[in-house]
Structures are given as structure tokens and as C-alpha cells.
Amino acid sequence: MARKGWIQKAIKRPGAFRQKAQARGMSTREFAQQVKANPKRYDARTRKQASLALTLMNMNKRRGKKR
């Protein structure tokens, strides 16, 4: 059985990645893709946040197709 609330526990700093994206004038998805394309330009926390953001966005897409 899947653990309840694992996504909420995975997000340590809600909104932090979105703020980073907005500061650069980008959407969250665009910024996450940029971070994944150039990982050496960003710190480890930003890389992890980008990975989680893309994972959650893809989960949302898949869930929408099932319904």
C-alpha cells in the first residue's frame, strides 16, 4: 500500500523553486528543463528541486489521461 502524504513530505521548501523561476522570468517547467540541461551551473538543491518539479508535473499529466 502506498504511503499517504509522501509528496507533501518530499517538498521541503514549498514555493522556493517557483520563486527561483519567476526571478529569472521563466515558468517552472522552463526553468526545470534549463536546470536539467545545464546541471553544473546550479547547486545540488536546485537540481533536486528541478527533478522533483518535473516528476510531479509528469505525474499530473499521466493522472489526467487515466480519468
Secondary structure, DSSP 8 states (H G I E B T S, - for coil): ---TTHHHHH-SSTTHHHHHHHHTT--HHHHHHHHHH-GGGS-HHHHHHHHHHHHHHHHHHHHHHH-
